[in-house]
Amino acid sequence: MNQLVLRAFGLVVAASLVSGCINLTIDEETAFAPPQQRFDGPAQSVEQLNERWAQRYAEAQGQGLVTLEPRGDFTLMTWEQGQRAHGSVPMQQRLVRHGLTETTSGSIAWSLFTVPEAAGAARPLIVHCAGNAGDRYNSASAYSNKALPYGDVLTFDYPGYADSAGTPSAASMEAASAAVVALAQEMAQGRDIVFWGHSLGGFVCARLAADTPGTDGLILETTARNADQVADAWTPWYARALVRIDVAPSLAGYDSAADAARFGGPVLVLGASEDDTLPVRLARTLAADLTALGAPVTYVEFDGAGHINVPSHPDFDEVLVPFFASIAQSQP
C-alpha cells in the first residue's frame, strides 16, 4: 500500500459521507497498483531485459552518476557518488543479473543482486516482495540496498508489473507462486532462504515462505495481517458509524499470520511508529497474532520511522544482524 492510494481512499470515504453512500470496497486495483511507467508489453528475452535496464539508467549514465559494465551473465553497476543501504553502510557497487521464469499465465521477470566482494560466497538468498506500487525498476535499487549486507537479493515483478506478463491481481500472483518458489529453490542451491516482504509484499512473501520447502526465515516489514484489518485502519473514526468497507473476495484469502505460522520458522516483524500508510498498530497486531498462533516471532518497532524508511533507521543493523546470525547458527 502507498501514500497515494491511502489518500485517494480517504477522499472516497469523505465523498461517501457527503453523498450518503456507505458501501466501499478494497479491490484488486487498490491492492495491486503497478507504476504507470512501463515498457510496451512484457519482456520476451533476457537480452531485452538487459536492454531495458540500460535504458532506464540511461539518464544517470549520461550524467556520470552511474556506470554499467557487462561482467559475464551479470552487469556491474557503480554509483560514482556512492549509495547508502542504511545507516552507514555504503553500497557503491553491485552485480545484477536478469532472467525470466515461465508460469501458466506467462513469464515473470526477475533480477538477482549481489556485491562483487561476495560473488560466489555461500550467502543467504533473500527473496524480496515489493509493496503495491513497487517493481524492479522503481524499487529494486532500494530493496536490494537494504538487504545486500545480509545476502544475495532476488526481486521479481508481480504479474502485470514492469516486464512480467499477466494481469495485476491476487489470482495471477497465486498462479505464479509455484514458479517463484521453484526459482527461489534453484537460486538458493542449498543456501539459507529468507523471504522479506514490505507492505503488500508482506502478504505475498508470507504465502511464498509457507509454500517453499527449506525456507529458513521470514521478515515482514511495515505490513498487516490481512486486508480486513487494513480496511478498518483506513476508516476514519468519524466514518465508522456511516461507512461499511468490504474487501474483495480475491483479497480476503491473504492472511499473513496464518501463512507465517504455517511456515513455522523464525519471523521478524518490523513496525514503524510514524507509519501513516499502514498504521503501526497493524504491525503490533500481526506480531501479537503470530505469538497467539505459536509462531517464533520477534517484533521490533522503530521509533520515528515511517512506512518506507525503516532501513535508514540507526538501529536497523542492530536488529537485522542478530536475526540473520540466528538463522545461520540454527543450520546443521
Rosetta blueprint (number, residue, H / E / L):
1 M L
2 N L
3 Q H
4 L H
5 V H
6 L H
7 R H
8 A H
9 F H
10 G H
11 L H
12 V H
13 V H
14 A H
15 A H
16 S H
17 L H
18 V H
19 S H
20 G L
21 C L
22 I L
23 N E
24 L E
25 T E
26 I E
27 D L
28 E H
29 E H
30 T H
31 A H
32 F L
33 A L
34 P L
35 P L
36 Q L
37 Q L
38 R L
39 F L
40 D L
41 G L
42 P L
43 A L
44 Q L
45 S L
46 V H
47 E H
48 Q H
49 L H
50 N H
51 E H
52 R H
53 W H
54 A H
55 Q H
56 R H
57 Y L
58 A H
59 E H
60 A H
61 Q H
62 G H
63 Q L
64 G L
65 L L
66 V E
67 T E
68 L E
69 E E
70 P E
71 R E
72 G L
73 D L
74 F E
75 T E
76 L E
77 M E
78 T E
79 W E
80 E L
81 Q L
82 G L
83 Q L
84 R E
85 A E
86 H E
87 G L
88 S L
89 V E
90 P E
91 M L
92 Q L
93 Q E
94 R E
95 L E
96 V E
97 R E
98 H E
99 G E
100 L E
101 T E
102 E E
103 T E
104 T L
105 S L
106 G E
107 S E
108 I E
109 A E
110 W E
111 S E
112 L E
113 F E
114 T E
115 V L
116 P H
117 E H
118 A H
119 A L
120 G L
121 A L
122 A L
123 R L
124 P L
125 L E
126 I E
127 V E
128 H E
129 C E
130 A L
131 G L
132 N L
133 A L
134 G L
135 D L
136 R L
137 Y L
138 N L
139 S L
140 A H
141 S H
142 A H
143 Y H
144 S H
145 N H
146 K H
147 A H
148 L L
149 P L
150 Y L
151 G L
152 D E
153 V E
154 L E
155 T E
156 F E
157 D L
158 Y L
159 P L
160 G L
161 Y L
162 A L
163 D L
164 S L
165 A L
166 G L
167 T L
168 P L
169 S L
170 A H
171 A H
172 S H
173 M H
174 E H
175 A H
176 A H
177 S H
178 A H
179 A H
180 V H
181 V H
182 A H
183 L H
184 A H
185 Q H
186 E H
187 M H
188 A H
189 Q L
190 G L
191 R L
192 D L
193 I E
194 V E
195 F E
196 W E
197 G E
198 H E
199 S L
200 L H
201 G H
202 G H
203 F H
204 V H
205 C H
206 A H
207 R H
208 L H
209 A H
210 A H
211 D H
212 T L
213 P L
214 G L
215 T E
216 D E
217 G E
218 L E
219 I E
220 L E
221 E E
222 T L
223 T L
224 A L
225 R L
226 N L
227 A H
228 D H
229 Q H
230 V H
231 A H
232 D H
233 A H
234 W H
235 T L
236 P L
237 W H
238 Y H
239 A H
240 R L
241 A L
242 L L
243 V L
244 R E
245 I E
246 D E
247 V E
248 A L
249 P H
250 S H
251 L H
252 A H
253 G L
254 Y L
255 D L
256 S H
257 A H
258 A H
259 D H
260 A H
261 A H
262 R H
263 F H
264 G L
265 G L
266 P L
267 V E
268 L E
269 V E
270 L E
271 G E
272 A E
273 S L
274 E L
275 D L
276 D L
277 T L
278 L L
279 P L
280 V H
281 R H
282 L H
283 A H
284 R H
285 T H
286 L H
287 A H
288 A H
289 D H
290 L H
291 T H
292 A H
293 L L
294 G L
295 A L
296 P L
297 V E
298 T E
299 Y E
300 V E
301 E E
302 F E
303 D L
304 G L
305 A L
306 G L
307 H L
308 I L
309 N L
310 V H
311 P H
312 S H
313 H L
314 P L
315 D L
316 F H
317 D H
318 E H
319 V H
320 L H
321 V H
322 P H
323 F H
324 F H
325 A H
326 S H
327 I H
328 A H
329 Q H
330 S H
331 Q L
332 P L
